[in-house]
Amino acid sequence: MIVMDEVVTTINLSRYFGNVVALDNINITINKGEIFGLLGPNGSGKSTLIKILATLLLPSKGEAYVFGFDVKTQYDKIRRMINIVAGDDRPGYGILKVKESLWFFSQLYGYGIKEGWKVVNSLIEKFNMQDFAERRINRLSSGMMQKYNFVRGILNNPKLLFLDEPTIGLDVNAANEIRSYIKEWIKEDGERTILLTTHYMAEAQQLCDRIAIIHKGRIIKIDTVEGLLKLVSNEHVFEIKTPLIPEKLMDSLKKIEGIKALDSESDVSSYTTNLRIVVSDESIIADVISSIKASGTKILALSKVEPTLEDVFLYLVGRKLK
Amino acid sequence: MIKEILKVAYARAYVRIKGTNRDITHYIADVFLPLFGVSAILFAYKALNAPEIFLASAAIGASMMAFWYNVLWSMASQFYWEREHGNLTLFVASGSPLTGILLGMALGGAFNMTLRASGVLILTIILFNIKLNQAAILPTFLLFILTLTSLYSLGMIFASSFLRFGRSVSKVNELLGEPILFLSGVYFPIGVFPLAIQILASFVPLALGIEGLRELLVLNKSMNDVIWIYLLLVFLTFLFSFIAIKLLRKMEKEGRSKGTLTLRWE
């Protein structure tokens, strides 16, 4: 049974592409008014799930409902209530100006011809886009493009907005600007809901009410940011910097008992390796240090850090989100 | 629903007309470059002392040829490019009728090409002193419109079916390009072909249109003499539009199932 406040419900939802399992028995519910995050590495199934919920792709197995409507058969009812913004897309036509392109999309979203211009003009003003509203799409910077794309995504005042990596490739300032728009937009109306996919931990932590960690097409855990952080609140996280370490040493470190999760990142240019280790008992780190020293590798830095969502991912999946 | 289709068609045609005519150099190139091609044929005809009707036929054929290339390169492969740029996803997810998008593409393309083809024809008439039957303006206009409606309806079929193709789309265009021009009798009347090929050619709106225009403008025939061409073009418009709409629905359904609506860079 679908509860009224449930905007999205999936039941054992699976999608296969030939032999490849893109989604495997996904069961989620997204409630009205929340920003629900899907956190996972590239290829984990985030975009496939969005495509199914946005009625662009049929599931191979299971069920999915958006506002209580079946994505398989009642797609026409769903489409008028949703919109999609994908971070790496450049929608519209390069030769059109921003204003003209937004008007074109307004016509697809059901506005009248004159009404479309009115809505576009008011959004341009609201989002301070006057300085590039008359600029051609193919002459926009990445930040302008994403701002334009976000405004296009909210043109039809969707009840459910899919944001697929909305800040990918943006610099810090442009990404923060988009994030503030997202927060502002959802606050304006309690009927609005956002499904956000990202592989930026900070973004998920900053924006999402609840987060689903997805890996290899499966939902590993769903909880609030606080709830997820609690998973590692009793754990200790250490960062160790060493010169580049050989695979053999990594293998032996992984065998040390009591290590909950271990991930390494090597930087060939600086000839260093950064280890991030999650342990329940702080004393285990002494064994790690001994093993490193025994192999003749120096320890350049050692620090204890506050657990983040990154560590939750590491703890649950066994590797860092890259 | 029809109002919605027309509104979306208007918006899509606006994009095409506004975008294509934003840069005047495109227009100049689109008129003058084809002019070189038709000039070469006309100079050859003149050198061979070909009758006047050959020159007039070639001028009409060359102007109409532009529409075929437009149908193939701008219309047929349009959905493919829309998908590559991420627009198709937004069209489908918007819930707006895809038939409106198709219709808008056709209307915008036909309008743009009419501007360009008129330029080519007018310049050819002036430069080569070609004489056409000016009394047949109205029947010619009607025939021209019917030719475009049926031709762009065929373009809508291509646009729908091209959703199946990946990068091979340009090869399909090339495959369809020259044979259709050959069948259309761009530079010579299709009457020179055996009957079987003429029947085949009569399913190509371009061939019918060029033949009709030739009869009206060059051979001074009346509308009644070529009424069969008018009727056949009306029939083809309905037939092709019906097939295009059915095909579009089928392709969308298949695309949702196979993932080809969103799959890019195949």
Interface residues (C-beta under 8 A of the other chain):
Chain A: F17 K51 A54 T55 L56 L57 L58 Y75 D76 R79 R80 I82 N83 I84 A86 D89 R90 P91 G92 Y93 I95 L96 E100 W103 F104 F105 Q107 L108 Y109 G110 G112 I113 R152 N156
Chain B: E4 K7 V8 Y10 A11 R12 Y14 V15 K18 G19 T20 R22 D23 H85 G86 N87 T89 L90 F91 V92 A93 S94 G95 S96 R256 S257 G259 L261 T262
